[in-house]
């Protein structure tokens, strides 16, 4: 996962101030070091079924994916 922009920069602050709840929640989540570690682990692990490991980890982070 790529590093998120520095939240202390004025440009990033302006962008964050324009976000709605879902966008702000995503920005908060993607800066969480535990989530980033889990994402990297899942991204590098092939699943027996496409998306199976992601679906099992999604509830832990409050994520929902369309079927």
C-alpha positions in Angstrom: 0.0 0.0 0.0 1.4 3.4 -1.0 2.1 5.9 1.8 -0.8 8.3 2.3 -0.2 12.1 1.9 1.1 14.0 4.9 -2.0 15.2 6.7 -0.2 18.2 8.0 0.3 19.8 4.5 -2.1 22.6 3.6 -3.1 20.9 0.3 -4.0 17.6 2.1 -5.8 19.5 4.8 -8.0 21.3 2.2 -8.7 18.0 0.5 -9.7 16.3 3.8 -12.0 19.2 4.7 -14.0 18.6 1.5 -14.6 14.9 2.2 -17.9 13.4 3.3 -18.0 10.8 6.1 -17.1 7.8 4.0 -14.2 9.5 2.4 -12.9 10.8 5.7 -13.3 7.3 7.3 -11.3 5.8 4.5 -8.5 8.4 4.9 -8.5 7.6 8.7 -8.4 3.9 8.1 -5.6 3.9 5.5 -3.3 5.7 7.9 -3.8 3.0 10.6 -0.5 1.0 10.8 -2.3 -2.2 11.8 -4.7 -1.9 8.9 -1.8 -1.2 6.5 0.1 -4.3 7.8 -3.0 -6.5 7.4 -3.7 -5.1 3.9 -0.1 -5.9 2.8 -0.3 -9.4 4.3 -3.6 -10.1 2.5 -2.5 -8.5 -0.8 0.5 -10.8 -0.9 -1.4 -14.0 -0.1 -3.2 -15.8 -2.9 -6.6 -17.0 -1.9 -8.2 -20.3 -2.8 -11.2 -18.3 -4.0 -10.9 -14.8 -5.4 -11.6 -12.3 -2.6 -12.0 -15.0 0.1 -9.3 -13.6 2.5 -10.5 -10.0 1.9 -14.1 -10.9 2.8 -13.0 -12.6 6.0 -10.9 -9.6 7.1 -13.4 -7.0 6.0 -15.7 -7.1 9.1 -12.7 -6.5 11.4 -12.3 -3.1 9.8 -16.0 -2.3 9.1 -15.6 -2.8 5.4 -18.4 -4.0 3.1 -17.9 -5.1 -0.5 -20.6 -5.6 -3.1 -21.1 -9.2 -4.3 
